[in-house]
């Protein structure tokens, strides 16, 4: 069976890994977009003090409704 799906990464972390192998959320986002363009939607940085992440998730949900 094959299921079409989209992936949205939501993380409160801005960096991943340990020195000297640290990657940023921005770098991870670019890598995933390059490797998985049909599957990967994007990355959202969650912050309890900033509401921009909510709008990004709303946009993701709206784009998925159009594909159902």
Protein Blocks (a to p, Z undefined) as FASTA:
>chain_A
ZZddddddddfbfbecjdfkbccfklmmmmmmmmmmmlmnbdcdddfkbcklmmmmmmmm
mmmmmmZZ
